[in-house]
C-alpha cells in the first residue's frame, strides 16, 4: 500500500522537471522580449535615418532645380 509520504516523494521528481521547464520557458521569454526591444530600437533608428535621407534628398533636389535655373541663363555658341 502507498502511504501519502511515498506518493509525495514519487511526485517530487516530476515537480522538479516542471519547475526546470518553467525556468527554461521564462528564460526563453526573456530572450524573446530582449530581441523584440532591440528590433524596436533598430526600427526607430531606421525610421529616423530614412527621414533624414528624405530631407537631404529634398534639399538636393531644390539645389539641383536652382542650379538648373542658373544654367539656363547661359547660351552656348557653336
N, C-alpha and C positions, 0 to 999 in steps of 0.2 A: 504494500500500500504506500502511496506517495503522501508524504507529510507536506504541509504547507511550506516548510523551510526548504525541502528538496525541490518543490515546484518553483519557488522563487529563485533558488540557486540555478535551476536549469534555464530560467529566463534571462539571467544576468548576461550571458554572452550575446544574446540577441539584442538586448538593450544597448550593450556596448557597440555592437555593429550599427544599430540605428543611430546612435549618438555620433559615431565616426562618419557615417554617411551624411548626417545633417551638417556636421562641421565642413565636410568637403563641399556640400552644396552651398553653404554660406560663403566659403572662400571663392567658389566659382561665381557666385552672385556679386561678390565684391570686385572681382576682376572684370566682370561684365560692366558693372557700374563705372569703374575707373576708365575702361576703354571708351564707354559712351561719353563720359565727361571730356576725355581727351579729343574724341571725334568732334564733339560740340565746339570745343575751343578752336580746333583746327578749322572747322567750318566757318566760324565767326571771323577768323583771320583771313580766310579765303574771300569771304564777302567783302571785308574791308579792303583787301588788295584789289579786288575787281572794281570797287567803287573808285579807288584812287586811279586805277588804269583808265577807267571811263572818263574821269575828269581830265587826265593828261591827254587822252585822245581828243577830247573836245577842244582843249586848248591848242593842240597841234593842228587840228582841222581849222580853227579860227585863224591861226597864224598862217597856214597854207593859203587860205582864202585871201587874207590880206596881202600876202606876197604875190599871189596871182593878180590881184588888182593893180599892184605897183608894176609888175612886169608888163601888163597890157599897155602901159603908157609908152613903153619903148617901141620904136619902129626899127625893124631890121632892113637894111638895104642890101640888095643883091648886087 
